[in-house]
Amino acid sequence: MVVTLVGAGGVATSLGVALLGGGHEVRQVWSRTETSARELAERLHTAFTTDLGCVARDVDCVIVSVKDSEVGRVAACLSTGALVLHTAGSVPLGALPQARAGVIYPMQTFSKARLVDLRKTPLFIEAKRTEDLPTLRGLAESLSGSVTELPSDDRCRLHLAAVFACNFANHCYALADELLRGAGLSFDIMLPLIDETARKVHEMSPRRAQTGPAKRWDEAVMRRHLELLNGDKMGIYRLMSESIHRRKEV
């Protein structure tokens, strides 16, 4: 397929590289900033623009990969008969005004500086018209070995679960890093623990894998921990501990 990428962030970068690897052509990259547009276009050996009015129309597909709150506004500026897709987890399909519209949501964490292998990333798809679904599925299956059709409401729930499993978990890493620096320790010391925690949930449910003072409600340990905390960390510790204890395995 011939594709235009609207957006040049982390998702668009990994998606663009995956498209080339899947045998597709990226005709053009759009970004609101010339630096971002140029960098990704050079990486994909293609043209770029910062003018939505100049986005290539003679393509098979336009993939909109911008900030969630901008998806509808940006898509409304596109004049094309191509299949228009967005990549957002919690943005409904209806945000795209085009008749030929769909979603291709990669459930993964993306950063511009780190490429993600989409072949190992689950893709969730949805099409406005039934007749566009085979084209969308074909595109998705050329990028990933895991493709699932999922409606907007369920995709939003999936995205919410991903926020808990990824974004909130990573924020806990950031809080741990702050505590470690207070003791003159490097975050690297946490990596074996993080890796084992992730490995465990490949073999058992998260609830069964849960350990720690909150699960057994060790009040002496928890009280000592709270004495070392202040600000939002104290509230987070209390809230998380109570939530863990309520869900403990019987």
N, C-alpha and C positions, 0 to 999 in steps of 0.2 A: 504494500500500500504506500501511497504518497501522503505524507503527514506534515502538518504545520504544528509547531509547539507554541502555545501562547502561555508564556511564563518561562522563567529561567532559574528557578530555585532548585532546592534539593530533589524534589520529585521529578521535575522536568529534566534535570541533569541525568539521573539514573534511567529515566524512561527513554530519553533520547539515545543514550548509549545502547540500551536494550533493543530499541527499534532498529538501529543499524545492525546489531548482532542478529536480529531476527530476519534480516533480509529486506527491511523496509527502507524507504527513502525519506529523510527529513528535508523537506523543501525549504523551510524557513523557521526562524525563531523570532518571537516577539517578546520584548520586555519593556517596561516603562523607562528603564535606565539603559543608556547605550552600553555602559561597561558590562553589565550582566548579559545583555543580548549578544554583544560581540564575543564575550568569553565562551558562551555556550555554542554559538554558531561556529567559532573557530574549532572547537572541540569536535563538532559534528560535521565539519567541512561543508557548511552551507551558508545561506544568506541570512541577514537579520534585518529587523526594523523596530522602531519605537513608536510607529504610527499604526493604531488599530485599523485605520481606514485603508492601510496598505497591506494588510495581512493577505497572503496568497489565497485566492479563491479556487484555483484550478488544482485542487487536491482531493484525495478521497476522504480525508479525516482531519479535523482540527481538534487538538487536545488542549483544553483549558486547564492549566495547573497554576492557579494564583491563590492568594489569600482567600479563605472561605468567604469572607464578607464581600469580596470583590467579584466572585464568580458570576453572579447574575448581571452586574453592571457591565463587566467586560464582554460577556457572551452577547449581550444586547447590542454591542457595537460591531459585531461580526456579521458581515453580509456574505453568505456563502450557501451553496446548496449541498455542501459536504456534510457528512455525519459529524456532529459536534459533541464532544465528550468532555466531562469534567472528572477530576480525580479525587474529589473531596469525600470524606467519610460521612459527615453530618449535614451536607448540603443536599436537599432533595432534588430529584430529577427535574421537577417542575421549575427549578430556578433557571433552566435553559429555555429560552423562548422559541428556539428553532423546532420545526416539526420533526426533523431528523436529529434526534438527540439521544444521549445515553451517558452512562457512567462507567468508568473503569477505575475502581478504587484499589490501590495496592496497600494492603494492611502491613505496614512496615514503618520504621522510623528512618527519616531521610535527612541528610546534611549535604550541602554542596561539596564539601571537602572529602566526602567518603562515599564511594559508589556502592550501591546495593545490588546484589545479584537477584534480579527479578525472577530468574528461573526457580528460585527457592522461596519466592514470596507469593502468598495467596492473593489472587485478584478476584474482586467481586464486581459483577457487571449488572447493568440494567439498561433496557432500551425503551424509548417512548413508543416506537412502532415495532410490531412483531417481525415485520420483514427486515428490519435492520439487525435483529439479534444474531443471525448467522454470521454476518460480517463482523460484528463486535466480538462474538465468541472466537471467530477465527483469528482476529487480531490478538485477543488476550491469550489464546492458547499458543500463539507463536512466541509469546514472551515468558509464559509461566506454565509450570506443570500442574498448577492448582487453580482452577477457574470455577467460580460458583455464581449462579444467578441469584441476586438478592434484592428485594424491593427496598425503597428508600427508608421506611420506618425501621426495618430490621437492620439495615446498614448503619443507621444512626446508633442503634443499641450496640452493634458490634464496635463502632468507633468509640463509644463511651467505655466499653470494656477495655479497649486498647489504651485509653487514657489512664485508667486505673493500673493496668499491667505494665505500661511503658512510661508515660509521662510522670505519673505520681511516684512510681518506683524510682525513676531517675532523680526526682526531686529529693527523695529520701537519701539517695547516694550523695547528693549535694549537701544535705544537712549533716550526714555522717562525715563528709570531708571537712566541714567546718569544725566539728567536734574533734576530729583527729588532729587538725592543725593546731588546736588549742593545747594538745599534748605533745606537739612536735613530731607527729607521725605522718607518714605518707599514705594517701588513699590506696596505694598499691597493696597495702597489707590486707585490704578488704577483698581483693580479687578472688582468692581461693574460696572464700565464703560465698561470694556472689555466684561464682561458677557452680559450686555444689548446690546452692539453692535452686538455680535454674535447672540443673540436671535432674534433681529430685522430682520436679513436676512433669518430667517426661515419663516417669514411672508410677506416680501416685497423684491423687487429687491434691490441689493446693491446701485444702482444709486438713487432710491427713498429714501433709508435709509440715504444717505449722509447728514451730517450737518456740521456746522463750518464756520469760517470766510472766507475760500477760496471759498466755495459754493456761499456765498452772496457777495464775493469780498469786504470785510470790510478792506479797505486799512490802516486805522489807527491802527487797531488791528494787522494786519500782519506786519506793519512797526515796531511796538513795539516788536513783537516776533523776528523779524530779528535782532533787536538791542541786543537781549539776546543771539544770536547764533554766532558761528564762525566755521571755518573749513568746513568739509563736511556736517555738520548739516544745515548750511545756504543754501548750494546748494540743498540739499535734500528737504528742506522746500519750496524753490522757485519752484523747479520742480514739486513737489507733488501738491502744491497749484494751479499752472497753469493747471496741468492735471485735477484736480478736477473741476476747474472753467469751462474748456472747455466741460466737460461732465455733467454739472449741468442740473437738470430737468427744463424744461421750464414750 
